[in-house]
Structure formats: C-alpha cells, structure tokens
Amino acid sequence: MNFVGEHILSVAQLNRADVEEIFSVADIMTPFAHRERVTRVLDGAILCNLFFEASTRTRLSFGTAFNLLGGSVIETTDMASTSLVKGESLQDFARVVSGYSDVIVMRHPIDGAVAEFAESSRSPVLNGGDGSNEHPTQALLDLYTIKKELRARKKDLDDLRIAVIGDLKYGRAVHSLIKLLKLFRNITVHLVAPPDLGAPENVIADLLKAGHEVQHFEQLAHGIQTVDVLYVTRIQEERFSSSAEAHKCKGLFRINQAVFSQYCEPDTVIMHPLPRDSRDAAQELSVDLDSHPNFAVFRQSDNGLIVRMALFALILDVENKVEDHSAPVGWFSDAKKWD
C-alpha cells in the first residue's frame, strides 16, 4: 500500500510487503528511539492523541514517538472532557479535531468507533485500540519483536510456532496478531484458553484458509510445548459482564519459572502485550521470569516506540528525510544504557 496520508485501522489493510516495509523503516528509527541520534523531521507537525479508554504504553509511546521525530503532541484522555458528552456526533468531532492536527491516534471502548471517526477525519487516523475488535499497531510491534527475537536464534517468521494464551475472546491485540500471522508461511498456532474465552471463529478463519495449522488447548501444559514463542495475555476484566464472571477465569493459566522449565523448550521466547495483572489471585505471568534471558516483554514494549515512529514517518512521507534532519546526541547517548 501507499502509506502516505492513509488511515491505519486494521491489519487487514496490510500485505506481507507492507509489513516488511514497516519493519525496514523501524530499523532505521532504532538509533533515534534509543536517543543515539536526534531528528527534527516532523518539526511543526501536530499529533492529536484521543484516548477514551485507559492506556499507558500505547498513549505514551505514540506521543513519545512523535516527539522523537520532532513533532508536537496534543491530547485528551477523558471523553467526559469533550463535547461528545454534549451530544456532538463523532462525525462533527472528527471534522473539528482533524482541523487541529496532522495525524490522529484514537482509542475508543466501542468496536468500530475509530473507523467511524476516520470516515469524517481530514487527517490520517491510527487505531489505538477499539473495544475488543483490533489493535493493529500492537500486533505490528509484537510481530517485529518476534522477528528480532527469532533472528537471534537463527529462525524467521516463516515456520513460526506460537502459543497464544489467556483471554482470546476479548483480547484485541491477539485478534490483530493472529490476522497478521496469516501473511507468513507454515505457521502453527496453539490457542490456549478457557472454553468460554476462545478466539472468535472469524479471527482464525483466514489463518485456516491460508493453510496454517491451528490447535486448541484447554490445558496449559499441553499447549505450551514445542513452540518458539509464548504470547501470554491477561483476562480482560473490563469487557466482562461482571467482575464475578471475570474472576472465574483469573489465574487459570499461570506461567512461572517452574512451569516454563518443565514444559517449554529452552529457547522459547516469553512475550506479553502488557499490562500484566500482578495481583496474587490473577497473576498470569510470574515475576520470577523477569530475569530470564528469554523474557522479552520489556524489549517488546520498547519496540512499540520504534514501530510507531516508523508508521508516522511512512504516513507523513518523511521516512527518507529523517537523516537529513538529524544530528548525533551528546552526553545523553553515553549515559543511557539500552538492552
């Protein structure tokens, strides 16, 4: 696709060449994300962050990514502080906000609301997560992380074996990642979930149609064997009809050092889109794995910055101009230590 001026609303817009282009530009962005160099290529440009649902990593990484490219960020994090509560339509809201910004990132609790907003926006819109539907930039950074982690193990995305664990029904990051995986060759996906939290059929249909292997597991021990990657997710309590219903599923698939050592291959990569639920009764990924060399969760989070910088550069057509507007960093690059 030609990224310039385009909305990024769903991974369904992308083909393999698009994904590889994003990753290629992400590699170029790495020294800027790591503060080894600075660039002002988006000097004068404005990002509007509209986050109507709780967010830490997505909102901050989008804003930081834009800042690192030299741009400015305006944002709102509460729908109650907007004119939407006065009865303004999403269409009117889009027309107004897009007049104030060059690009918009939106997170919304309702499936499809970001796409509806984009229809009336005069600026490109990136989907920062819409309900339980999709989270395309999370899926891209996840796949970029998998690629980098496998590269160190002399493997590639083709022939990937991955276990996706936890809340597969409401987990929008899972939905987008599974849809992206179909673009590669000979993928094996283990879906490990309680019976009531399995992935929607429409999410896995294209994966099956493309000839990939999908296996369903209700037992953690069986599902996490013989895979390259564990992709662990939390129970999306906020999307259940009640806290009591969510509580029934918490802590069912808990992975700790003992479980990992017993059932997983030694070089299996451990990932999680975050936030992980660290409460005792809910913990899905134990902190006793944090120091494990295969624990890629925070490298994964850091990669969000790199991938989102790449998307901004492509959409605003500056990916080939970044170096022209750059300079080395002085003391900071020496003082900051990156993994």
N, C-alpha and C positions, 0 to 999 in steps of 0.2 A: 504494500500500500504506500501511497504518498502521505507521509505523516503530517506534512505542513498544514496547519490550521484545522486538523481533524480532531473530533471528539474521540476519546478512548473510554468506551462504556462497557465493553465486553471483550473477553479473549476470543470470542467467535469472529471478531473482525480481523484477526491475525492469522497469517500462514507461517510456515517454518522460516521462510526467508525474512519475514518481518521480525520474528523473534531473534533471529541471528543478527539482524541489523541493530536491534536494540542492544543486544549483548556486546556487539562490537563497539558501539558508541559508549556503552557503560565502561568498557575497558579504558577508553580514552579519558573518561571522567574520574577514574580512580585517584590519580595524584591530586586532583582538586578536592575530592571528597576527603582525602587524607591530610589536607592542609599542607601538602608539599609544594603546591603552586596555587596562585590565586588568579581569578579571571573576572573581568567586568563585562563579559559579552552581553549580558542582559541589563546593563545599566539603563535605567529609565523605564524598564518593563515592570508591570504590576501583576502579582498573583493574588487572587481572592480565594481564601480558604473558607468554605461554608461547611461547618461540621455540626450537624444536628443530632449527633449521637456521640457517646463517649469515645475518646480516642487519645492515645499518647503517641505511639510510634508513627502512625500514618500522618497525622496532622503536623507533628513536629518535623518529620523527615521531609515532607513536601515543602514546608516553609524553609527549612534549612537548605534543602537542595536548591531552591530558587535564590536564596540569599547567596549561596556559594557561587552561583552563576552571575552575581552582580545585581540581581533584581530586588524589588521591594515586595513586602507581603502585607496585605490587609486581611482581616478575618473576623468571623463571628462564630461562637461556639454554642449558641443557645437560640433555638427557634423563637423562644418567648421574647427575645430582644429585637425581633424583626417585625416588619409589617405583615407578615403572614398571619400573625395572631389577630390582626385587624380585618382579616378577610381578603387580603390581597391574594390573587391567584399565583400559582407557581409560574405561569407564563409571564405575567407582568413583572414578577420578582426577577425572573431571568433577564428580561429586556433591560431592566434598570441596572442590575449588578454587572451585566456584561458591558455596559457603557463605562464602568469604572475600572475595568481590568482587561489585561491582555490574555489571560488564561485563568480558568476557574477549576478548583478541585471541590467536589461536593461529596459529603457523606450524609445519607438520609436513612431513617429507620424503615421506610416503606419500599418494598420491591418495586423497581421500575421508575421510582420518582426521579432519579438522576437523569435517566433517558428522557423523561417528560420535560424536565427543566432544560436539557440540552436542545430540545426542539425549538425553543424560543430564544436561546442564547446567541448573541452576536460574537462571542468569543469561544474558543475551544474549551471543552469541559472534560475533565478526567474524573472517572468514577472512583471515589474513595471508599466505596462500600455502600450497597443499597440493600437494606434489610438482610434477609437470608439468601439473596439472589447471587450476587457476584462481588468479587474484589480483585479486579484484573491486575492492578499493579502489585498486589501482594503475591499473586501467582507468578508474575514475571520475576520478582526478586527471589521467590522460592526456587524457581527453576534455574535462575542464574547462580544461586548458591549451590544447588545440586551439581550443576555443571562444574563449578570451581572445585568443589569437594571431590568429585569423581575424578577430575583431571589429576589431582594429586595421587590418586590411586590407580592411574593408568586406565581409567574407564571413561565412558562417554554417556550421553543421554540416551542414545540408541542402546537397546538391550537392558535398559534400566529395570530393576526390580525394586518396588517401593511398597511399604506397608503404610496405609493411611488409617489412623487410629483415633477413635473417640466419637465425637458428635458429627457425623457425616450428613445428617439431615439438615441442620441449621447452619453448619459451618460454610459460609460463603467463600472463604479462602480455599477450602477443599474443593468446592464446586468449580471454581476457576482453574485450579491446578489440574484437576482431572481432565478438564476440557482442553487444556494446553498440551497435556501428555500425548494426546492422540496424534499430534503433529510429528511425532518421532517414530522410530521403528522398533518393533519387537518389545513392547512394554508389558511388564507384568505388574498388576496392581492387586495387592491384598487389602480388602476393605474389612477393617476390624472394628465392629461396633455392636452395641446392644441391639436387640431385634427392632426396637421402636425408633432407633436413630440411624438407620441405614441410609446410604446415599440415595437421592431420588433417582428413579429409573431414567428420566430424561438426561440426567447428568452423565450416566455411564453408557447410555445407548450408543453415542457416537464412538466411544472407545471400543466397544464391542464390534460395531460396524466396520471400524478400521482394521479389525483383525487382531486386536490386542487381547491379552489374557486377563480376565478379572475373576478373582476368587473371593468368596465371602467367608468371614470367620466371626464366630461369637466367643471364641476362646483366645485370649491374648497370646498364650504360649505357642499356639499353632500358627497364628497369623504373623508373628514377628521373626520367624525363622527363614533362612535362605533369601534375605533381601539385602539390597545395598543401602537403603535409606529407611529410617523410621520417621514418619511425619506425624507427630503427636498433636492432638488438639484438645482444648478444654470443652466441657459441657457448656453450651451457650444458654446459660440460665435465663438471660433476659428475653429469650424468644419462646420460652415455655409458657403454657397457660397458667402455671402456678409454680411457686418455689418448691412445693412438696413434690411435684412431678419431676422437677429437675434433680432434686436431692436423691431420688431413687437411682439415678444413673451416675452420680458422682463417685469417684474412687474405684469404679469397676475395673478400669484398665490402667493400673498404676505401674509405671516403669521406674525401677530404681537400679542401682548398681548390680544387685544380686540377680534380678530378672534379666538384665542385659547380658551379664556374664554367662548365665545358664542357657539362654535361648538364641542369642544373636551371634552372627559371625563377627570375628574380632574387628574387622574394618567397617562395620555398619555405621553409617552417619546418623546422628541424632539431631532432629530438627523440630521446631515448634514455632508457629506464627506469632505467638505471644498475644495477649498476656496469658501466662500460665496461672492457674488457680493454686496458690500456695497454702491455702487453708488446710489443716490436717485432714479433715474429712473428705476433701475434694482433690487433693494433690494428684495430678496425672503424670507429672514428670518430676522425679525427686531431685532435690538439690545435691544429693550425694553423687550425681553425674556431672555436676557443673565443671569439675576439674578434669574430666575425662577428655583426652585429645580428640575424640570423635564428636564431642558435644559442640555442634556448630550453631547453636541457637543465637548467640550474640554476634557471631560473624554474619549470620543471616539477617539480623536486624540492621547491622552496619551496611549491608548490601542494598538495603532499601533506599538509602541515600544516593548510592551510585546509579541505580536503575532509574530512580525518579529524576535525577539530573539528566540522564540520557533521554528520557521521554520529553522533558521540557525543551532540550536542545533540538530534538527532531521536530517537535510540533511548531516551535518558533523559528525553525530553519537556521540554527546557528551552530550546528554540530561541526561544521568545517571552519568556523571562525573563532573557536574557543582559544586556540593557541595564539592567535593574532592579538587577543586582548588579555594576555596573561603575563605573569611575572613570577619569579621564584619567591617563596616565603623565607623570611629570615629566621629569627630565633624560635618561632613557634614550631616549625617543622623539625627542628632539632630537639625541642623539649617534649613534643607529643610523641608517644610511642603507640604504634598500631600493631595489632596481631598480624 
